[in-house]
Each structure stands twice: as C-alpha cells, then as structure tokens.
Amino acid sequence: LGYTDLTHTINVARGLLFLNSASSSGGCRVYDLTADPWNPRFLFKTGGTNGHQCHDSYVREGIDGKDVLFVSEGNGRLERFYDITAVDANWEEGKLPPYIGETDAIPGIYAHESWLSEDNRYLFEFDESNNEDIIVHDVSDLTMPVQIAIMQYSEQGASSKGARPHNGEIRGNYLYAAYYEAGLRVTPSCPWRSERSRRTAIPTGTELTTRASSERTRVPGMSISTSPAITS
C-alpha cells in the first residue's frame, strides 16, 4: 500500500482487506481487493473517535442474511458490530457501513479479540488486561447483546487472577484459548447449556459455577460463572 504504521493485524473476507490499527485515529481501515489487488482502493475506516480502536476484527457471513464485521475495540472495552453486506468495490469512499450494535463496555478490560460460536449465538471476548479473562455474550440479537458468563483462569489461587488470555477460536463445540502464562487451554464452548453437558463435557482443569443453583464441580483450572437467566 505504500504506507506505514497503519495496522496491528489484518484479515481478508469478501474481497475486502481489513487493516486493524489498534488506534482510535485509524480503527479498522477497509480496502477493496477485487478491482486491483496491487493497488487496493480505500473504502472506509471505523476510527476517528476515542474508543474506536479496532485492535482486531473479523467477518462472519450469513447471519440472518447479513455479513457482519466484528470489531474488538481495545481500550474502548467493548465489541462493536457493523453490517457490511453491501460493501463492495463501488462503496462510497469514507462512508461508514450501518452500525448494528455493541456489547456493554466493561471497566478495566482490554477488548483484545473475540470469536463467535458456530451457531452465531455466543460471542467470546478476550480481555488481555487479565481482569475478566473471557467474557461471554449472548448475541442472538446483535442489536442487544447480553453478557451471560465469565470464564476465569483460577489455577494460581484465589489471591491471583492467574494468566492473561491472548486470542481464541471456536472449532465445533470447543473453545481454544491461548494464554501468555498458561499455554493452550481447551474447554467446551458452552458448558452451561444443559445438565448433560455439565456432567460429561467439563474437562479436567475446570470449575463450573452456576449462580442460579450454586452447583459447583471443582478441579483446579478455570472457573465459569453464569447468569441464572441462561437456558439451554
């Protein structure tokens, strides 16, 4: 592109290039690759406002007929969603695509990265500040996300929040989370969804806590706190 200091990470989807700047001035800078991939045309950026940092982003296609850009806003402390279904080579330069919704900002976290479950219902938000570790949101309605659970590494004892998460992904029914101090940890992506999953799908190294019933399965590793409103 002939520029420097534009990006922290990148991704490509739908013939679009996303430069994730991790800065409020740039946010996500989006370019078209279809007309001339050697000279991508700038389309829009999500930054320019405090809190719109875009530390990382990715696209999930076909959510209720929409292609959705998920943006992790770093020190903005939340995840933000845009409808990019109509964005293509003919998009008006500088025009921001329709805003869909965002998660609640959580004090003290750094919204480093997120990943959506394969059924598009749950969004897992990774906090690099090590205050909440992994926050789970029900995004079955993207206009009104609801925080439903926190997954906290607990192996280093109650006096320490343990290890810092970095990135994660979901494959099938499992969440793969990379930690700075704890390596790779694999857990069921939705262990609260049924009594059967609580009995059979919680691996060694996990503690599951349900606020509704105060039930607890305890082995050192990960505590998962959930809201009483969750149903399978």
Residue pairs with C-beta under 8 A, 6 or more apart in sequence:
1 31
1 40
6 19
6 21
6 26
6 29
7 19
7 20
7 21
7 26
7 29
8 20
8 21
8 22
8 55
8 56
9 20
9 22
9 55
9 56
10 17
10 18
10 19
10 20
11 18
11 20
11 57
11 58
11 59
12 18
12 33
13 58
13 59
13 61
13 67
14 59
14 61
14 67
14 84
14 87
14 88
15 32
15 33
15 34
15 88
15 89
16 30
16 31
16 32
16 33
16 43
16 59
16 84
16 87
17 30
17 31
17 32
17 33
17 40
18 28
18 29
18 30
18 57
18 58
18 59
18 69
19 26
19 28
19 29
19 30
19 31
20 28
20 54
20 55
20 56
20 57
21 27
21 28
21 29
21 47
21 53
21 54
22 53
22 54
22 55
22 56
22 74
23 47
23 53
24 47
24 48
24 49
24 50
24 51
24 52
24 53
25 47
25 48
26 45
26 47
26 54
27 45
27 46
27 47
27 48
27 52
27 53
27 54
27 71
28 45
28 46
28 47
28 54
28 57
28 69
28 71
29 42
29 44
29 45
29 47
30 42
30 43
30 44
30 45
30 46
30 84
30 87
31 40
31 41
31 42
31 43
32 40
32 41
32 43
32 88
32 89
32 91
33 40
34 88
34 89
35 41
35 89
41 89
41 93
42 93
43 87
43 91
43 93
44 87
44 91
44 93
44 94
44 95
44 96
44 97
46 52
46 54
46 71
46 80
46 82
46 96
47 53
47 54
50 76
51 73
51 75
51 76
51 77
51 78
51 105
52 71
52 73
52 76
52 80
53 73
53 74
53 75
53 76
54 71
54 72
54 73
54 74
55 72
55 73
55 74
55 110
55 111
55 112
55 113
56 71
56 72
56 112
56 113
56 114
56 167
57 69
57 70
57 71
57 72
58 69
58 70
58 115
59 67
59 68
59 69
59 70
59 84
60 67
60 68
60 70
60 116
60 120
61 67
61 68
63 120
63 142
65 85
66 83
66 85
66 100
67 83
67 84
67 85
68 81
68 82
68 83
68 84
68 100
68 142
69 81
69 82
69 83
69 84
69 97
70 79
70 80
70 81
70 114
70 116
70 123
71 79
71 80
71 81
71 82
72 79
72 111
72 112
72 113
72 114
72 125
72 126
73 79
73 80
73 111
74 110
74 111
74 112
75 110
75 111
76 105
76 111
77 105
77 106
77 107
77 108
77 109
77 110
77 111
78 102
78 103
78 104
78 105
78 106
78 111
79 102
79 103
79 111
79 114
79 123
79 125
79 137
79 145
80 99
80 101
80 102
80 103
81 99
81 100
81 101
81 102
81 139
81 142
82 96
82 97
82 98
82 99
82 100
83 97
83 98
83 99
83 100
84 97
86 97
87 97
100 142
100 143
101 141
101 142
101 143
101 144
101 145
102 145
103 123
103 125
103 135
103 137
103 145
103 147
104 145
104 147
106 127
106 131
106 132
106 135
106 147
108 129
108 131
108 132
109 125
109 127
109 129
109 131
109 132
109 135
110 127
110 128
110 129
111 125
111 126
111 127
112 126
112 127
112 128
112 165
112 166
112 167
113 125
113 126
113 166
113 167
113 168
114 123
114 124
114 125
114 126
115 123
115 124
115 126
115 168
115 169
115 170
115 175
116 122
116 123
116 124
116 139
116 170
117 123
117 124
117 170
117 189
117 190
118 170
118 172
120 139
120 140
121 138
121 139
121 140
122 136
122 137
122 138
122 139
122 148
122 189
122 190
123 136
123 137
123 139
123 145
124 134
124 135
124 136
124 151
124 168
124 170
124 175
124 189
125 134
125 135
125 136
125 137
126 133
126 134
126 165
126 166
126 167
126 168
126 177
127 133
127 134
127 135
127 165
128 164
128 165
128 166
129 164
130 161
130 162
130 163
130 164
130 165
131 161
132 150
132 152
133 150
133 151
133 152
133 153
133 161
133 162
133 164
133 165
134 150
134 151
134 152
134 165
134 168
134 175
134 177
135 147
135 149
135 150
135 151
136 147
136 148
136 149
136 150
136 151
137 145
137 146
137 147
137 148
138 145
138 146
138 148
138 230
139 145
147 227
148 192
148 226
148 227
148 229
148 230
149 192
149 224
149 225
149 226
149 227
149 230
150 224
150 225
151 187
151 222
151 223
151 224
152 161
152 162
152 222
152 223
152 224
152 225
153 161
153 162
153 163
153 165
153 179
153 182
153 185
153 221
153 222
154 162
154 207
154 220
154 221
154 222
154 223
155 162
155 163
155 182
155 205
155 220
155 221
155 222
156 162
156 163
162 181
162 182
163 179
163 180
163 181
163 182
164 179
164 180
164 181
165 177
165 178
165 179
165 180
166 178
166 179
166 180
167 177
167 178
168 175
168 176
168 177
168 178
169 175
169 176
170 176
170 189
173 188
173 189
173 190
173 201
174 186
174 187
174 188
174 189
175 186
175 187
175 188
175 189
176 184
176 185
176 186
177 184
177 185
177 186
177 187
178 184
179 185
185 205
185 221
185 222
186 203
187 202
187 203
187 206
187 222
187 224
188 197
188 201
188 202
188 203
190 197
191 197
191 198
191 201
191 202
191 206
191 208
191 224
192 198
192 208
192 210
192 224
192 226
192 230
193 230
193 232
194 232
198 208
198 210
198 215
198 217
202 208
202 217
204 219
204 221
205 219
205 220
205 221
205 222
206 217
206 219
206 221
206 222
206 224
207 216
207 217
207 218
207 219
207 220
207 221
207 222
207 223
207 224
208 215
208 216
208 217
208 223
208 224
209 215
209 216
209 223
209 224
209 225
209 226
210 216
210 226
210 228
211 225
211 226
211 227
211 228
212 226
212 227
212 228
212 230
